[in-house]
Each structure stands twice: as structure tokens, then as C-alpha cells.
Amino acid sequence: MAALDRLGWAAGLAFESYGLRLGVRVDRPDVLERVAGILPPGWRSRRSPVVDQLYSFVAGGAEGRMRRFSLAYAGSTRIARTPEMEEALGALASSLRLYVAEAARDRVFVHAGVVAWRGRAILLPGRSCSGKSRLVAALARAGASYYSDEYAVLDALGRVHPYPAPLCWRDEDDKTTRIPASELGEPAARPLRAGLVALARYQAGARWRPRALSPGRGMLALVANTIPARRDPRAVMSALKQVVSSAAVWEGLRGEAEETAPLLLQAAEPRSEVVA
Amino acid sequence: MKPRARVDDLVVEELEGETLVYDLQRDKAHCLNRTAARVWAYCDGRTSVAQMAARLGRELGQPIDAEVVWLALRQLDRARLIRPPLAAPEGGVMSRRAAVRRLGLAAALLPVVLSIVAPEAVEGASCNALVGRPNGCPCTLATQCASLRCIGNPKRCA
């Protein structure tokens, strides 16, 4: 770290995200605005330069016939060394989000897409590339409120908080589709109880005919997608128990997102009261 | 044989008859269904297998063969949730399928312990990252993958 500290740092930004104090320093002031654009959703600027984790970013580029690498560090660990500055910024963004997801105070991050429907959250747990982003987009187009494309952020009561990162997915040919959260309707603000957890795995041609899982099995499936499962299992188990206590958990194969979205919304309708 | 449930380095949550257990030593999570959870609760180091079968029968409202308890104990042993390690009865422990066939039990009454290895945080990295993508993500270059391997058709990190 001392060697890094000796480099000339031209500007920096201290911020708070989910109870964590983070900082990014850069070697060129003009890069700071780019860095601010990749910070985790809901970050707030801090005046104090004291941070829990410090990131460093060296912007590369061409200087005459010389080409400098862009470098990114998390603490003293190098996380990117590439001639493409966008790649290094991407690595920085990814590392920042993952650090926040793992170490956030009083919040449990589950890898899942989330939308809200009739005052309840629908959680779509799944690893990257399991197709949840397209399903989230289809649900938002069908009238659900967008909460998150990446993480279900849970509090100790098991309520789901918005994490309005841009909705984003990568095609087989490595093209990225990005939809800003602002294009997906009114920004969500309040935390919601979960109404449905849908473990929907994409398979071309499949039709959504899910089976209900017991709360225990549902909770196990959520643990498998929880970022701080190893770091803070007590908080994780407690929060997930709250989720499966209030939500139905369904599992099954699904086909195209546009076909599945209305079926999910139908399943998430609050049950009507039976009047005797 | 009077097994004792392990209590150290475990986080335990009960859920409508099921029990969720997180093993802090091995970073594994286990889901014990109702029958397995009952048997685990009986493991106090003083109760024999025959006594467990009798108690289970009373709680479930039908006679339960000791084989069912052995089936639960074998799974709990594999999950390292009982001590000492299980010494199986002579002739071994019957399989779930054999228990359904021979004992005429409904499958729902059979003990089940499901286990997973808790994910490491890095497994939560996004496919949308330009580098450090986890396995299974689409890729065009090896340097995009955390594993530095981009193979197959279509290409994916592996």
C-alpha cells in the first residue's frame, strides 16, 4: 500500500454506501466524474476522508507513441490492468458493488432481481446470466415496479429495499443492453415485504409450471444466492427466515420472459379474503 | 447407539417444523425436513434408536420403524450434525426407496437432509462486469473471466 500511496493522486472522493465508508482516489481530476457514475446505487458523498476501504484508479491512455495501462486497486490488491480505461472502470465498479454487497451493515444482499406488485416484492433469485434481468424487464413492462436487477437488499425484518442500478444484460455475442432505472417507471422508495420468491430457470421452449417449495427448501435456495452467507451467517439466516415466512416460494423452468411475466404477476396477486 | 446432536459452531433456525442449520466450520447450510428435524432433536446422548422410533411414531401418529430413524441418523451423520460418528447397524441402513417400499411409508414422512455449500461472495460478481466474470457468463476473451478461461460455442467463462 505504501508504494501505491507514493504515486501522485490528483483527486479523490469519499462516500458512504449501505453503512460502509468508501473512497476512490484517481491520478487525473477529469476521471473523477466517470468514477462517480459507476458508484453503487444510493451512495452519498462524505466530507471525512476516513474510509473502511480505499480504491485507487490510474487512468491510462496514449501519450505520443507510448500507451499507458489503466490500473485499478482495491486496497493494495490490483483488480485491473488493461489498455482499455472502460475495462478498468468496469472492474472498479464490479469490485465496489461486490464489496458493498458482502460487507454492508444491517443489510443482507441476495443475488436476485426484484419487482414490486400490489405492495409486495417478487424476488427472482439467480446467479449472473440466469436470465433474471430480462425477466425483470418483462415484469416492469407488464406493470410491476422496478426494484432491482442485481440484488435483493434485505433488512433485519426481511423487507426488500430498492437497489435501482441500471437494468443490464449481456448477449451471447457479448453486446450489452442497458436500461436506466428512470426508464422503468417511478423510482421505488419504500421497503416491502416479500410476497413471492420465484426460482425460475430459463430453458428455451419451457412453460412455467412451478412447484411450491417448503419454507425450509426455499430458504436453502436463497442462502445459495446470498452474498454475505459466509461472512455473517447469523444475520443472513435471520433475514431469510423473515422472507420465507411471508412469501410463497416457487421453483420451475420457464420459457421466454414475456410469456412468464404475466403468470408470475398472477401468482403474486394477494389472495382474496373468503367471506363466509 | 445413543447419538448426540452437535451444538457448537452452528446457527439454527426453525421454520414450520423444518430446521435450517448453518455449519460455521464447514460453511454449509442444511435443511432438515420435519422427520429429520424431530430425530435430530431427540439426539441428546441418552435416547436410543428404538426410543426415538417410538417417540417419532407418537408425534407422527403412526408406527415408525427403527429403520426410518437410522435413515435420518445416516443423513445427519453425513452432514456432521451428530456425535459421535454413526456406527451403522449390522446389515447397513436401507435406502429411501427401500424404506418407502418395505415400510409402506408416505415419501413425505421419510427423513430428508438437503445440504449446500454456502457461496463465496465472489460468486455474486456480475456477468455484466467487463472483467472478473464468474463461470457461466458469456465472454469473448479469456481476460474477461475470473477463471481466465473462455471456452465453448457459444463461448462462456469456465
Chai-1 contact restraints between the chains, C-beta under 6 A:
chainA,res_idxA,chainB,res_idxB,connection_type,confidence,min_distance_angstrom,max_distance_angstrom,comment,restraint_id
A,A80,B,V131,contact,1.0,0.0,6.0,A-B,restraint_1
A,E87,B,L130,contact,1.0,0.0,6.0,A-B,restraint_2
A,E87,B,V131,contact,1.0,0.0,6.0,A-B,restraint_3
A,G90,B,A129,contact,1.0,0.0,6.0,A-B,restraint_4
A,G90,B,L130,contact,1.0,0.0,6.0,A-B,restraint_5
A,A91,B,V131,contact,1.0,0.0,6.0,A-B,restraint_6
A,S94,B,A125,contact,1.0,0.0,6.0,A-B,restraint_7
A,S94,B,A129,contact,1.0,0.0,6.0,A-B,restraint_8
A,S94,B,G132,contact,1.0,0.0,6.0,A-B,restraint_9
A,L98,B,A125,contact,1.0,0.0,6.0,A-B,restraint_10
A,E102,B,A121,contact,1.0,0.0,6.0,A-B,restraint_11
A,H111,B,G124,contact,1.0,0.0,6.0,A-B,restraint_12
A,S128,B,S126,contact,1.0,0.0,6.0,A-B,restraint_13
A,S128,B,C127,contact,1.0,0.0,6.0,A-B,restraint_14
A,S128,B,P134,contact,1.0,0.0,6.0,A-B,restraint_15
A,S128,B,C137,contact,1.0,0.0,6.0,A-B,restraint_16
A,C129,B,C127,contact,1.0,0.0,6.0,A-B,restraint_17
A,C129,B,G136,contact,1.0,0.0,6.0,A-B,restraint_18
A,C129,B,C137,contact,1.0,0.0,6.0,A-B,restraint_19
A,C168,B,N128,contact,1.0,0.0,6.0,A-B,restraint_20
A,R170,B,C127,contact,1.0,0.0,6.0,A-B,restraint_21
A,R170,B,N128,contact,1.0,0.0,6.0,A-B,restraint_22
A,R170,B,P138,contact,1.0,0.0,6.0,A-B,restraint_23
A,E172,B,P138,contact,1.0,0.0,6.0,A-B,restraint_24
A,E172,B,P154,contact,1.0,0.0,6.0,A-B,restraint_25
A,D174,B,P138,contact,1.0,0.0,6.0,A-B,restraint_26
A,D174,B,T140,contact,1.0,0.0,6.0,A-B,restraint_27
A,P215,B,L15,contact,1.0,0.0,6.0,A-B,restraint_28
A,P215,B,E16,contact,1.0,0.0,6.0,A-B,restraint_29
A,G216,B,L15,contact,1.0,0.0,6.0,A-B,restraint_30
A,G216,B,E18,contact,1.0,0.0,6.0,A-B,restraint_31
A,G216,B,L20,contact,1.0,0.0,6.0,A-B,restraint_32
A,G216,B,C31,contact,1.0,0.0,6.0,A-B,restraint_33
A,R217,B,C31,contact,1.0,0.0,6.0,A-B,restraint_34
A,M219,B,L20,contact,1.0,0.0,6.0,A-B,restraint_35
A,L220,B,A29,contact,1.0,0.0,6.0,A-B,restraint_36
A,L220,B,C31,contact,1.0,0.0,6.0,A-B,restraint_37
A,L220,B,L114,contact,1.0,0.0,6.0,A-B,restraint_38
A,L220,B,I116,contact,1.0,0.0,6.0,A-B,restraint_39
A,V223,B,A29,contact,1.0,0.0,6.0,A-B,restraint_40
A,A224,B,I116,contact,1.0,0.0,6.0,A-B,restraint_41
A,I227,B,A121,contact,1.0,0.0,6.0,A-B,restraint_42
A,I227,B,G124,contact,1.0,0.0,6.0,A-B,restraint_43
A,A229,B,A118,contact,1.0,0.0,6.0,A-B,restraint_44
A,A229,B,P119,contact,1.0,0.0,6.0,A-B,restraint_45
A,R230,B,D27,contact,1.0,0.0,6.0,A-B,restraint_46
A,R230,B,A118,contact,1.0,0.0,6.0,A-B,restraint_47
A,P233,B,V11,contact,1.0,0.0,6.0,A-B,restraint_48
A,P233,B,Y22,contact,1.0,0.0,6.0,A-B,restraint_49
A,R234,B,V11,contact,1.0,0.0,6.0,A-B,restraint_50
A,M237,B,V11,contact,1.0,0.0,6.0,A-B,restraint_51
A,M237,B,E13,contact,1.0,0.0,6.0,A-B,restraint_52
A,M237,B,Y22,contact,1.0,0.0,6.0,A-B,restraint_53
A,K241,B,E13,contact,1.0,0.0,6.0,A-B,restraint_54
